[in-house]
Amino acid sequence: MYAARLYAARVRPYLATALFALHVVESRRVPTMAVDAHWRCYVSPAFVAATPVEELAGIWVHEVSHLLRDHHGRADRLAREHGLAGPADRLRINIAADCEINDDVYGDGLPVPGGVVLPSALNLRPGELMEEYLTGLRSVPAADQLAWSDCGSGADGLDREWDLGPDGAHGLSVQERDGIRFRVARGIVGAPGDAPRGWRRWAEEVSHPPQPWRELLGAAVRSAAFGAGVGSDYTYGRPARRSAGVPGVVLPSIRHRPPRVTVVVDTSGSVSDAELGSALLEVAAIVRAVGGRRDLVSVVSCDAAARVAAPLCRAEGIVLMGGGGTDLRSGFATALATGRAPDAVVVLTDGQTPWPARRPPCRTVVGLFPRPSVRGHDADPSWHGDTDPPAWARVVRIGDG
């Protein structure tokens, strides 16, 4: 087993960290080799004695691939969502997980053992994910003949009789497992080499996980509203302390005031009611971020023209009007034309709009509603602007993560 692991690390160096993190547990109840969610690898002595080292190396890579790709966690989610509770359901999940990884495991130094489950053998397309293969396996009778394919609870989330459980020896904590995944992913992203496309895709997702957009939007708004220089002005009402060092000269002190924020909400026909409802919730959160004062936050609803809504302190008090085409330039103009210029402008839009040619004299945050890749006139005939917000705006994609 240890010789096979060394061989696997030599032919798949980008997986070496994960391979050496697995702890081997001898078990005569395991048919071949299996893993659990705690990164233990259970092995049958009879199976090891009868299998060449090169094939064992491929099985090492196969089993650690289940753990790196979190197949047990994904299987549990699938089981909860679709009611897949029985052993036969978990078997299909195991086979679907095998289909996801086997295209990336074998070849280039790792021979394909007899009986390995490949998507082509089940008339399925290569390069898909476990969840996609599971749908196809519902209509594949041959899957019932693969009952010997048992990679353990680390592949399908269903506990086995040989599992040592969370309190057993040599198990890894959740933090340790995540750390291994992240190190492997960063290694693949930093030096992809000959890593298969499936591993590169996985590594990109792990090393750049989706961020919680609500937290990002809140942080962007706070940064814009409370950044250096925002809400600061000079006043002679209280002379600066440095005046004592300059006889005969009165120096002003700096006065800090709460920031003013104007929220421009895109109410054009391309923005749905659900998105407008989400916008109202975010406006309420912005109000709370600046202390909840009615005089500090105002809302501009804008389609092709802009309308100023009354200052607010609760989302329930906002009336949004619109439904036509989109031109957020009028929204910016209205926001900046008020008696007291805002310290920050927050725009909630789908991006199908022209943007101001010049940078506004205040910080700008754009909350961008998700849209499919088809943009422009094909998505909204009234839209005639650029696809992306300008470089001077801080952009947060709403709905990512």
Buried (B, 14 or more C-beta within 10 A) or exposed (E): BEEBBBBBBEBBBBBBBBBBBBBBBEBEEBBBBBBBBBBBBBBBEEBBEEBEBBBBBBBBBBBBBBBBBBBBBBBBEBBEEEEBEEEEBBBBBBBBBBBBBBBBBBEEEBEEBEEBBBBEBBEBEEEBBBBBBBEBBEEBEEBEEBEEBBBBBBBBBBEBEBBBEEEEEEBBEEEEBEBBBBBBBBBBBEEBEEBBEBBBBBBBEBBEEEEEBBEBBBBBBBBBBBEEEBBEEEEEEEBBEEBEEEEEEEBBBEEEEBBBBBBBBBBBBBBEEEBBEBBBEBBBBBBEBBEEEEEBBBBBBBBBBBBBBEBBBEBEBBEBEBEEBBBBBBBBBBBBEEEEBBBBBBBBBBBBBBBBEEEBEBBBBBBBBEBEEEBEEEBBEBBBBBEEBBEEBBBBBBEEE
